[in-house]
Amino acid sequence: MNKIRTLLAAAALTSPLSVQAAELPTQSYLPLSTAQQLANEALAACAKDGYNVSVAVVDASGVTRTLIRADKAGPHTLESSRKKAFTSASMGRPTADFAALIEKKPMVAGLRDMDPNILILGGGLPLKLNGEKLGGIGVGGAPGGHLDQACAQAAIDKVLK
């Protein structure tokens, strides 16, 4: 058994690597400090209008970078904001665009079922800087997706522009 392990280890160490650094995918990076600033600005924009919301910011691959909830926001708003952020990051469009598309063309309603993390309600926006995808921001809890989206847009305008 030890001989087999030794042979396998030697083979692994002497085999040429098949992937070179130049072949690895590259993507823009979303620093935690920027994600937190975006979330705080969206939360503040909604609070100014009297809305208790949750805000999620995800990176370009849909992984949560930050998630915050106002003191009086409903518990469901955490997951809705995260899913809106994921949806806008993964699909590269505002979540409201997909809601409108499904309303116009019900045959594409299957978009909702592509991934359990997708939520097609207004309030999610993609994050881009200099044309490069950074991730997505999602807001949930205001009385309407258009209001959630306005808070997300206010944060983007303040932090990324």
Residue pairs with C-beta under 8 A, 6 or more apart in sequence:
27 60
27 61
27 133
28 60
28 129
28 132
28 133
28 134
29 59
29 134
30 57
30 59
30 60
30 65
30 127
30 134
30 135
32 65
32 66
34 134
34 159
35 57
35 59
35 65
35 66
35 135
36 57
36 65
36 66
37 155
37 159
38 55
38 57
38 66
38 127
38 137
38 155
38 156
38 159
38 160
39 55
39 56
39 57
39 66
39 67
39 68
39 137
39 155
40 68
40 155
41 154
41 155
41 158
41 159
42 53
42 55
42 137
42 139
42 151
42 152
42 154
42 155
43 53
43 55
43 68
43 70
43 151
45 150
45 151
45 154
45 155
46 52
46 53
46 55
46 70
46 139
46 141
46 142
46 147
46 148
46 151
47 70
49 142
49 147
49 151
51 141
51 142
51 143
51 147
51 151
52 70
52 71
52 72
52 73
52 74
52 77
52 141
53 69
53 70
53 73
53 77
53 81
53 139
53 140
53 141
53 142
53 148
53 151
54 67
54 68
54 69
54 70
54 73
54 77
54 78
54 80
54 81
54 139
54 140
54 141
55 66
55 67
55 68
55 81
55 137
55 138
55 139
55 151
55 152
55 155
56 64
56 66
56 67
56 78
56 81
56 82
56 84
56 85
56 86
56 137
56 138
57 64
57 65
57 66
57 67
57 85
57 127
57 135
57 136
57 137
57 138
58 64
58 65
58 82
58 85
58 86
58 89
58 135
58 136
58 137
58 138
59 65
59 89
59 134
59 135
60 89
60 133
60 134
60 135
61 89
62 85
62 86
62 89
62 90
62 117
62 135
62 136
64 82
64 85
65 135
67 78
67 81
67 82
69 77
69 78
70 141
73 141
74 141
76 140
77 140
77 141
78 140
79 140
80 119
80 121
80 123
80 138
80 140
80 141
81 123
81 138
81 139
81 140
81 141
81 148
82 117
82 138
83 117
83 118
83 119
83 124
83 138
84 95
84 119
84 121
84 123
84 124
84 136
84 138
84 139
84 140
84 148
85 124
85 135
85 136
85 137
85 138
86 115
86 117
86 118
86 119
86 124
86 136
86 138
87 95
87 98
87 117
87 118
87 119
87 120
87 124
87 136
87 138
88 94
88 95
88 124
88 125
88 126
88 136
88 137
88 138
89 126
89 127
89 133
89 135
89 136
90 115
90 117
90 118
90 136
91 98
91 118
91 126
92 126
92 133
93 126
94 122
94 124
94 125
94 126
94 149
95 119
95 120
95 121
95 122
95 123
95 124
95 125
95 138
95 145
95 149
96 121
96 122
96 123
96 124
96 145
96 146
96 149
98 111
98 120
99 120
99 121
99 122
99 145
101 108
101 111
102 108
102 109
102 111
102 112
102 120
111 118
111 120
112 118
112 120
119 138
121 140
121 145
122 144
122 145
122 146
122 148
122 149
123 138
123 139
123 140
123 142
123 145
123 148
123 149
123 152
124 136
124 137
124 138
124 139
124 149
124 152
125 136
125 137
125 138
125 149
125 152
125 153
125 156
126 133
126 135
126 136
127 133
127 134
127 135
127 136
127 137
127 156
127 160
128 134
128 160
129 160
134 160
137 152
137 155
137 156
138 148
138 152
139 148
139 149
139 151
139 152
140 148
141 148
142 148
142 150
142 151
